[in-house]
Amino acid sequence: MNRGQRESAVRQLMERVSPQVPADLYGEVVRRGSRMLRRRIVARRMLWLLLFAASVAFVVWALTARPWVEPPSTTTPPMTDW
């Protein structure tokens, strides 16, 4: 397809009469859009709640397990009374 054919094809598309939109389409679109928005808000809140719960669980685990403290040695007994 050369340039002239493409230009004529575009002109034909632009000169065409646009189809009529159904009258009740606006209400349907608004209803679906508000439902999608509510779902998105609920999903975002659930993700924040999950992130908060995971961080609280991590803090509680870290305070009880104390992974930064070196564990006591179990291979040799402590030396006392020399």
N, CA and C of each residue as an Amber inpcrd file, in Angstrom:
protein
   246
   0.8580000  -1.1710000   0.0000000   0.0000000   0.0000000   0.0000000
   0.9020000   1.2300000   0.0000000   0.7450000   2.0620000  -1.0240000
   1.5810000   3.2570000  -1.1050000   0.9290000   4.4170000  -0.3550000
   1.5840000   5.5510000  -0.3970000   1.1260000   6.6980000   0.3820000
  -0.2340000   7.2060000  -0.0780000  -0.4610000   7.2530000  -1.3540000
  -1.7460000   7.7310000  -1.8740000  -2.9060000   6.8420000  -1.4480000
  -2.6900000   5.5330000  -1.4680000  -3.7480000   4.6100000  -1.0340000
  -4.0230000   4.7570000   0.4640000  -2.9910000   4.9480000   1.2250000
  -3.1840000   5.1340000   2.6710000  -3.9470000   6.4160000   2.9540000
  -3.5950000   7.4880000   2.2370000  -4.2990000   8.7570000   2.4430000
  -5.7610000   8.6450000   2.0560000  -6.0510000   7.9670000   0.9560000
  -7.4570000   7.8200000   0.5550000  -8.2110000   6.9330000   1.5470000
  -7.5730000   5.9240000   2.0780000  -8.2180000   5.0700000   3.0780000
  -8.5240000   5.8670000   4.3430000  -7.5980000   6.7300000   4.7370000
  -7.8250000   7.5530000   5.9280000  -8.9390000   8.5470000   5.6770000
  -8.9780000   9.1450000   4.4810000 -10.0520000  10.0870000   4.1560000
 -11.4070000   9.3980000   4.2040000 -11.4810000   8.1850000   3.6780000
 -12.7510000   7.4460000   3.7070000 -13.1850000   7.1610000   5.1430000
 -12.2400000   6.8180000   5.9960000 -12.5760000   6.5630000   7.3990000
 -13.0630000   7.8230000   8.0930000 -12.4240000   8.9600000   7.7830000
 -12.7990000  10.2120000   8.4410000 -14.1200000  10.7700000   7.9130000
 -14.4760000  10.4870000   6.6610000 -15.7140000  11.0080000   6.0800000
 -16.9160000  10.1690000   6.4570000 -16.6790000   8.9950000   6.9610000
 -17.7740000   8.1260000   7.3650000 -18.5640000   8.7340000   8.5110000
 -19.8570000   8.4920000   8.5370000 -20.7030000   8.9830000   9.6210000
 -20.4970000   8.0660000  10.8200000 -20.2770000   8.6880000  11.9840000
 -20.0580000   7.8830000  13.1840000 -21.3720000   7.2160000  13.6010000
 -21.3020000   6.0140000  14.1290000 -22.5180000   5.3040000  14.5260000
 -23.1700000   5.9640000  15.7440000 -24.4640000   5.7970000  15.8590000
 -25.2010000   6.3540000  16.9870000 -24.9170000   5.5420000  18.2500000
 -24.7460000   6.2510000  19.3460000 -24.4810000   5.6140000  20.6330000
 -25.8240000   5.3850000  21.3230000 -26.0360000   4.1950000  21.8950000
 -27.2960000   3.9470000  22.6000000 -27.4940000   4.9280000  23.7530000
 -28.7400000   5.2740000  24.0210000 -29.0500000   6.2870000  25.0330000
 -28.7210000   5.8090000  26.4430000 -28.8800000   4.5360000  26.7290000
 -28.6470000   4.0470000  28.0840000 -27.1880000   3.6680000  28.3350000
 -26.3180000   3.9220000  27.3780000 -24.9170000   3.5520000  27.5130000
 -24.2370000   4.3410000  28.6280000 -24.5680000   5.6170000  28.7750000
 -23.9300000   6.4530000  29.7860000 -24.1810000   5.9170000  31.1950000
 -25.4080000   5.5800000  31.4870000 -25.7360000   5.0520000  32.8110000
 -25.0190000   3.7470000  33.0980000 -24.9400000   2.8920000  32.0990000
 -24.2540000   1.6060000  32.2560000 -22.7570000   1.8210000  32.5000000
 -22.1690000   2.7520000  31.7800000 -20.7400000   3.0350000  31.9380000
 -20.4660000   3.6050000  33.3250000 -21.2970000   4.5000000  33.7910000
 -21.1190000   5.0840000  35.1180000 -21.2510000   4.0030000  36.1900000
 -22.2100000   3.1130000  36.0440000 -22.4110000   2.0440000  37.0250000
 -21.2090000   1.1130000  37.0650000 -20.7280000   0.7090000  35.8950000
 -19.5590000  -0.1810000  35.8630000 -18.3090000   0.5130000  36.3750000
 -18.1490000   1.7750000  36.0230000 -16.9760000   2.5180000  36.4710000
 -16.9500000   2.6910000  37.9770000 -18.1010000   2.9860000  38.5700000
 -18.1280000   3.1410000  40.0210000 -17.8870000   1.8030000  40.7070000
 -18.3660000   0.7230000  40.1350000 -18.1150000  -0.6030000  40.7100000
 -16.6230000  -0.9360000  40.6270000 -16.0090000  -0.6380000  39.4820000
 -14.5690000  -0.8960000  39.3390000 -13.7680000  -0.0470000  40.3300000
 -14.1880000   1.1900000  40.5250000 -13.5000000   2.0740000  41.4640000
 -13.6130000   1.5480000  42.8880000 -14.8110000   1.0930000  43.2760000
 -14.9810000   0.5260000  44.6160000 -14.1110000  -0.7060000  44.8090000
 -14.0690000  -1.5760000  43.8110000 -13.2350000  -2.7820000  43.9070000
 -11.7590000  -2.4190000  44.0340000 -11.3330000  -1.4330000  43.2790000
  -9.9370000  -1.0030000  43.3380000  -9.5960000  -0.4430000  44.7120000
 -10.5120000   0.3440000  45.2840000 -10.2850000   0.9180000  46.6110000
 -10.2200000  -0.1880000  47.6550000 -11.1170000  -1.1570000  47.5740000
 -11.1150000  -2.2680000  48.5330000  -9.8310000  -3.0870000  48.3930000
  -9.4120000  -3.3420000  47.1740000  -8.1840000  -4.1100000  46.9600000
  -6.9770000  -3.3550000  47.5140000  -6.9180000  -2.0620000  47.3040000
  -5.8070000  -1.2680000  47.8210000  -5.7920000  -1.2850000  49.3440000
  -6.9610000  -1.1560000  49.9730000  -7.0220000  -1.1950000  51.4330000
  -6.6210000  -2.5630000  51.9770000  -7.0190000  -3.6200000  51.2820000
  -6.6430000  -4.9620000  51.7200000  -5.1270000  -5.1540000  51.6140000
  -4.5140000  -4.6400000  50.5670000  -3.0640000  -4.7480000  50.4340000
  -2.3460000  -3.9710000  51.5270000  -2.8350000  -2.7820000  51.8780000
  -2.2350000  -2.0210000  52.9650000  -2.3950000  -2.7570000  54.2920000
  -3.5700000  -3.3500000  54.4980000  -3.8020000  -4.1170000  55.7220000
  -2.8730000  -5.3270000  55.7890000  -2.6840000  -6.0080000  54.6710000
  -1.7700000  -7.1470000  54.6180000  -0.3370000  -6.7080000  54.8990000
   0.0820000  -5.5950000  54.3270000   1.4230000  -5.0720000  54.5720000
   1.6090000  -4.7040000  56.0390000   0.6080000  -4.0880000  56.6430000
   0.6820000  -3.7260000  58.0500000   0.7570000  -4.9700000  58.9320000
  -0.0750000  -5.9750000  58.6380000  -0.0620000  -7.2120000  59.4210000
   1.2740000  -7.9300000  59.2860000   1.8470000  -7.9410000  58.0930000
   3.1410000  -8.5880000  57.8920000   4.2360000  -7.8510000  58.6560000
   4.1960000  -6.5310000  58.6610000   5.2250000  -5.7880000  59.3910000
   5.0770000  -5.9810000  60.8980000   3.8540000  -6.0300000  61.4080000
   3.6500000  -6.2910000  62.8350000   4.1340000  -7.6940000  63.1850000
   3.8240000  -8.6820000  62.3380000   4.2750000 -10.0460000  62.5860000
   5.8000000 -10.1200000  62.5750000   6.4400000  -9.3970000  61.6720000
   7.9050000  -9.3890000  61.6190000   8.4930000  -8.7610000  62.8730000
   7.9280000  -7.6560000  63.3300000   8.4370000  -6.9940000  64.5300000
   8.2700000  -7.9040000  65.7430000   7.1190000  -8.5440000  65.8760000
   6.9020000  -9.4570000  67.0020000   7.8850000 -10.6200000  66.9380000
   8.0850000 -11.1930000  65.7670000   9.0520000 -12.2930000  65.6220000
  10.4580000 -11.8300000  65.9790000  10.8420000 -10.6470000  65.5060000
  12.1880000 -10.1570000  65.7670000  12.3980000  -9.8930000  67.2600000
  11.3710000  -9.4110000  67.9410000  11.5220000  -9.1500000  69.3690000
  11.5680000 -10.4390000  70.1770000  10.8940000 -11.4720000  69.7360000
  10.9050000 -12.7300000  70.4890000  12.0870000 -13.6150000  70.1090000
  12.4750000 -13.6730000  68.8620000  13.5540000 -14.5560000  68.4300000
  14.9270000 -13.9270000  68.6080000  15.0050000 -12.6080000  68.5940000
  16.2560000 -11.8630000  68.7110000  17.3310000 -12.4220000  67.7790000
  17.1470000 -12.3050000  66.4710000  18.1170000 -12.8720000  65.5360000
  19.4590000 -12.1460000  65.5320000  19.5570000 -10.9790000  66.1340000
  20.8040000 -10.2350000  66.1450000  21.7220000 -10.6550000  67.3070000
  21.1800000 -11.4350000  68.2730000  21.9860000 -11.8730000  69.4090000
  22.6580000 -13.1930000  69.0600000  23.9330000 -13.2970000  69.4000000
  24.6710000 -14.5250000  69.1300000  24.1830000 -15.6190000  70.0750000
  23.8710000 -16.7950000  69.5470000  23.3660000 -17.8610000  70.4230000
  24.4770000 -18.3590000  71.3490000  24.1020000 -18.8680000  72.5040000
  25.1260000 -19.3630000  73.4240000  25.8080000 -20.6080000  72.8580000
  27.0330000 -20.7790000  73.2240000  27.8060000 -21.9090000  72.7350000
  27.3260000 -23.1920000  73.4090000  27.1390000 -24.2340000  72.6240000
  26.7020000 -25.5130000  73.1810000  27.7580000 -26.5920000  73.0010000
  28.8960000 -26.2560000  72.4250000  29.9080000 -27.2790000  72.1770000
  30.8320000 -27.4900000  73.3650000  31.1450000 -26.4450000  74.1100000
  32.0140000 -26.6030000  75.2760000  31.3100000 -26.0330000  76.5050000
  31.4460000 -26.7010000  77.6240000  30.8090000 -26.1660000  78.8250000
  31.5600000 -24.9400000  79.3230000  30.8810000 -24.0930000  80.0390000
  31.5760000 -22.9130000  80.5630000  32.6060000 -23.3250000  81.6260000
  33.7040000 -22.6060000  81.6610000  34.7760000 -22.9220000  82.6200000
  34.5430000 -22.1560000  83.9050000  34.4480000 -22.8870000  85.0000000
  34.2500000 -22.2360000  86.3100000  35.2290000 -22.8320000  87.3130000
  35.4960000 -22.1090000  88.3440000  36.3530000 -22.5350000  89.4660000
  37.7130000 -23.0250000  89.0040000  38.5160000 -22.1910000  88.5070000
  39.8700000 -22.5840000  88.0790000  40.7420000 -22.6250000  89.2380000
